[in-house]
Amino acid sequence: MFNLMILVSSFVCYIAFILWQSVRKPKNYPPGPDCVPWVGNTIQLRKEARASGGQHKAFEKWSKTYNSDVLGLKLGSELVVVALGYEMQKDVNLQEVFEGRPDTFFLRLRTMGTRKGITCTDGKLWYEHRNFAMKQMRNVGYGRSEMEQHIEKETESLLKYIESFEGGLVCPSTFLAQSVINVLWSMTAGKRFERGDKRMARLLDLMGRRSKVFDMSGGILTQFPWLRFVAPNKTGYNLIRQLNAEMFNFFMECIDEHKASLNKQTEDGDLIYAYLREMQKELSNNNENSTFNETQLVMTILDLFIAGSQTTSTTMDLSLMTLAMKPELQKKIYEEIKSNAKHNEFPSLGNKAYYPLTDAFLMEVQRFYHIAPITGPRRALWDTKLGGYDIPKNTTILMCPFTVMKDTKHWGDPEEFRPERFINDEGKTFKDEYFIPFGMGRRRCLGDAMARACIFSFIVSICQNFELVLSDKEEDQPSWTLVPGITLSAKPYKIKFVARS
């Protein structure tokens, strides 16, 4: 009997210790809500996000509650720190200690069960493949005149497609993404898709569905990966695996086509050829430690597509929506374009100095809508400090640029859509340090050069050739409130593209 009592007491003490450990936070950890046993702050965050309108709103509310630009949370057993405000996010973006990526079940699930690609890796693998990918993309024209030639070709195709509507009502989000993806696909795979191509429709559908099942904090599968065995459908596990398999097969089809013709190529005309040739080189050198393989190539392509396509087409969609909702502003921008554009001159990014209002308008679209309100996640590579607080090694770091883009102290009237805030006294646009749509530092967005060029050239060309008119139907009206996801997007709306005389 005595032994049984000791056994029971020991078990109770062990459970009590585990419970205490699950709610305990490190010494000098950033402030945040108290933890609930086992789950930490997971349930509180989900409830607050639903009530507030997104995780970024929940973080903003807690930042005010605890009067801190750094929040300390526990999601399950994972330590998570949220950086809010410009100074804290600048520190995270520019310090080497925060260049790591978490190695969680959910992030491995994002990369098809592996720790590959560029976006979700760190260390030697990240350095090697990021540098290789960017070097090869530059070799095929990324960020240079060759890229703008691709954009010009896609602009012509886009304008012809819009003409086919003949002034009828249409939802821009249904056709903008293809123009952006074709620019990237031309440099990645050396080809483009024609309008109506079933493979393109399949790719767009996959990427759209995939973005809806991810969130930056990792979702419930990061905190409790075992739930995939209990509720594989409700947690989204089965859906993510299905979408991953379809995405992998889509890119492998193109890679296999390149492999079949590799020996006939004398030059690396696109990223896939360059990568396959590097794989051959590593194989011939008997490099058993080579990280160049087909899965890594697939994940690199996926990372480039995510970085360069979805946010770009969403920004274009919101730009057109705003122009339709603000006809007076649209008129001013058209007059600026009309006054400065030469006959049939392609509006390349290099000419943006001639269009200060248009340039400022596009910057304000990115600031005002903040379609990527949470970025990251990062991982502290060693014990460090942030904002005077202790950050243990391997802590996950999230950043909330929403709070920078909407900082009342800096912008004055952040809830007002006012492009003039980016125009100086000389009538020229300027880069405000708080304007960080592509991040900062070595982990800034991979696709920023292409994104800026596509957004400017496509929008200027559309405004130059068409007037954007709202529908009269209530169900087609746009909304200032965006639809949540890993990135925010416009509620589906319809407008008319009326050809200018």
Residue pairs with C-beta under 8 A, 6 or more apart in sequence:
19 37
19 38
22 35
22 37
22 38
22 40
22 74
22 77
23 34
23 35
23 36
23 37
23 40
23 74
24 35
25 32
25 35
25 72
25 74
25 79
26 79
26 390
26 392
27 390
28 389
28 390
29 72
29 79
29 389
29 390
30 68
30 70
30 71
30 72
30 81
30 386
30 387
30 389
31 66
31 67
31 68
31 70
31 71
31 72
32 41
32 62
32 66
32 71
32 72
32 73
33 41
33 44
33 62
33 73
35 41
35 74
36 42
36 43
36 44
38 76
39 76
39 223
40 73
40 74
40 75
40 76
40 77
40 78
40 223
41 73
41 74
41 75
42 75
42 76
42 220
42 223
45 55
45 58
45 73
45 75
45 217
48 58
48 61
48 62
49 55
49 57
49 58
51 58
52 58
52 60
52 61
53 484
54 373
54 484
54 488
55 215
55 216
55 217
55 373
55 374
56 370
56 373
56 374
56 400
56 402
56 403
59 71
59 82
59 84
59 374
59 398
59 400
59 403
60 84
60 400
60 402
60 403
62 71
63 69
63 71
63 84
63 85
63 403
68 387
69 83
69 84
69 85
69 87
69 88
69 387
69 403
70 81
70 82
70 83
70 84
70 88
70 386
70 387
70 389
71 81
71 82
71 84
72 79
72 80
72 81
72 389
73 79
73 80
73 81
73 82
74 80
75 217
75 218
75 222
75 223
76 222
76 223
76 224
77 223
78 102
78 104
78 218
78 222
78 223
78 396
79 392
79 394
79 395
79 396
80 217
80 377
80 395
80 396
80 397
80 398
81 386
81 389
81 391
81 395
81 396
81 397
81 398
82 397
82 398
82 399
82 400
83 89
83 91
83 92
83 386
83 397
83 398
83 399
83 400
84 400
84 403
85 403
85 404
85 407
86 404
86 407
86 410
86 433
86 434
86 436
88 386
88 387
89 399
89 400
89 401
89 404
89 436
89 440
90 440
91 98
91 386
91 387
92 98
92 378
92 386
92 397
92 399
93 399
93 439
93 440
93 441
93 443
93 444
94 440
94 441
95 384
96 381
97 380
97 381
97 382
97 384
98 378
98 379
98 380
98 381
98 384
98 397
99 122
99 126
99 378
99 381
99 441
99 442
99 443
100 122
100 123
100 378
100 379
100 380
100 381
101 107
101 119
101 120
101 121
101 122
101 126
101 377
101 378
101 379
102 218
102 377
102 378
102 379
102 394
102 396
103 115
103 379
104 218
104 222
104 396
105 221
105 222
105 225
106 218
106 219
106 221
106 222
106 225
107 115
107 120
107 218
107 222
107 377
108 114
108 115
109 221
109 237
109 240
109 241
109 244
110 120
110 214
110 240
111 117
111 120
111 299
111 302
112 244
112 245
112 247
112 248
112 295
112 298
112 299
113 244
114 295
114 299
115 121
115 125
116 125
116 295
116 296
116 299
117 129
117 296
117 299
117 300
117 302
117 303
118 126
118 129
118 130
118 133
118 299
118 300
118 303
118 304
118 446
119 303
119 306
119 307
119 446
120 303
121 129
122 379
122 381
125 291
128 291
129 291
129 296
129 300
130 446
132 275
132 278
133 271
133 300
133 304
133 446
134 142
134 446
136 268
136 271
136 274
136 275
137 143
137 187
137 188
137 271
137 304
138 144
139 268
139 274
140 146
140 187
140 268
140 269
140 270
140 271
140 274
141 147
141 149
141 150
141 187
142 187
142 449
142 450
143 449
143 450
146 187
147 183
147 187
147 449
147 450
147 453
148 346
148 348
148 349
148 350
148 453
148 457
150 182
150 183
150 186
150 187
150 192
151 183
151 348
151 453
151 454
151 457
151 458
152 346
152 348
152 457
153 192
154 179
154 180
154 182
154 183
154 192
154 458
155 179
155 346
155 457
155 458
155 461
157 179
157 182
157 195
158 175
158 176
158 179
158 458
158 461
158 462
159 461
159 462
159 465
161 175
161 195
162 462
162 465
162 466
162 497
163 499
165 496
165 497
167 496
167 497
167 498
167 499
168 496
169 471
169 473
169 476
169 494
169 495
169 496
170 494
170 495
170 496
170 497
171 492
171 493
171 494
172 316
172 317
172 320
172 321
172 495
173 313
173 314
173 317
173 489
173 490
173 492
175 195
176 313
176 316
176 317
176 458
177 204
177 207
177 309
177 310
177 313
178 193
178 195
178 200
178 204
179 313
179 454
179 458
180 308
180 309
180 312
180 313
180 316
180 454
181 193
181 200
181 203
181 204
181 305
181 309
181 313
182 192
182 193
183 450
183 454
184 304
184 305
184 308
184 309
184 447
184 450
185 191
185 192
185 193
186 192
186 270
187 270
187 271
188 270
188 271
188 272
188 301
188 304
188 305
189 254
189 258
189 270
189 271
189 272
190 269
190 270
190 272
190 273
193 199
193 200
199 250
202 246
202 250
203 250
206 243
206 246
206 247
206 250
207 247
207 305
207 306
207 309
207 310
209 239
209 243
210 240
210 243
210 244
210 247
211 310
211 485
211 486
211 487
212 485
212 486
213 219
213 236
213 239
213 240
213 243
214 485
214 486
215 374
215 486
216 374
216 375
216 376
216 377
216 398
216 486
217 374
217 377
217 398
218 377
218 396
219 235
219 236
220 227
220 235
221 227
221 228
221 235
221 236
221 237
227 235
227 237
228 235
228 237
232 238
233 239
247 302
248 298
251 297
251 298
251 301
251 302
252 294
252 298
254 272
255 272
255 276
255 294
255 297
255 298
258 270
258 272
258 273
258 276
259 276
262 273
262 276
262 277
262 280
265 273
267 273
268 274
268 277
271 300
271 301
271 304
272 297
272 301
275 292
275 297
275 300
276 297
278 292
279 290
279 292
279 293
279 294
279 297
282 290
282 292
283 290
303 446
304 446
304 447
307 445
307 446
307 447
308 446
308 447
308 450
308 451
309 447
310 487
311 371
311 372
311 445
311 447
311 451
311 487
312 447
312 450
312 451
312 454
312 455
314 371
314 487
314 488
314 489
314 490
315 362
315 365
315 366
315 369
315 371
315 451
315 455
316 454
316 455
316 458
316 459
317 489
317 490
318 365
318 369
318 371
318 490
319 361
319 362
319 365
319 455
319 459
320 459
320 462
320 468
320 495
321 478
321 490
321 493
321 495
322 329
322 361
322 365
322 417
323 329
323 330
323 333
323 463
323 468
324 330
324 468
324 469
324 470
324 478
324 495
325 470
325 478
326 417
329 361
329 419
330 463
330 467
330 468
332 357
333 357
333 358
333 361
333 463
334 463
334 464
334 467
334 500
336 355
336 356
336 357
336 358
337 347
337 355
337 358
337 460
337 463
337 464
338 464
340 354
340 355
341 347
341 354
341 460
341 464
345 351
346 457
346 461
347 355
347 456
347 457
347 460
347 461
347 464
348 453
348 457
349 452
349 453
349 456
349 457
352 358
352 359
352 429
352 456
353 359
353 428
355 460
356 423
356 427
356 428
356 429
357 419
357 423
358 456
358 459
358 460
358 463
359 422
359 429
359 456
360 419
360 420
360 421
360 422
360 423
360 429
361 419
362 455
362 456
362 459
363 419
363 422
363 429
363 435
364 417
364 418
364 419
364 421
364 422
366 435
366 437
367 405
367 411
367 414
367 435
367 437
368 405
368 414
368 417
369 482
369 488
370 401
370 402
370 405
370 406
370 437
370 488
371 482
371 487
371 488
371 489
372 401
372 437
372 487
372 488
373 400
373 401
373 402
373 488
374 398
374 399
374 400
374 401
374 402
375 398
375 399
375 400
375 401
375 439
376 396
376 397
376 398
376 399
377 396
377 397
377 398
378 396
378 397
378 398
378 399
378 443
379 394
379 395
379 396
379 397
380 391
380 392
380 393
380 394
380 395
380 397
381 393
382 393
383 390
383 391
383 392
383 393
384 391
385 391
386 397
391 397
401 436
401 437
401 439
404 410
404 434
404 436
405 414
405 434
405 435
405 436
405 437
406 414
406 415
407 414
407 434
408 414
410 434
411 421
411 434
421 432
422 429
422 430
422 432
422 435
423 429
423 430
424 430
438 444
438 445
438 448
438 451
439 445
445 451
462 468
462 497
464 500
465 499
465 500
466 497
466 498
466 499
466 500
467 497
467 498
467 500
468 495
468 496
468 497
468 498
469 495
469 496
469 498
470 476
470 477
470 478
470 495
470 496
471 477
471 493
471 494
471 495
471 496
473 494
476 493
476 494
476 495
477 493
478 490
478 491
478 493
478 495
479 490
479 491
479 493
481 491
482 488
482 489
482 490
482 491
483 489
483 490
483 491
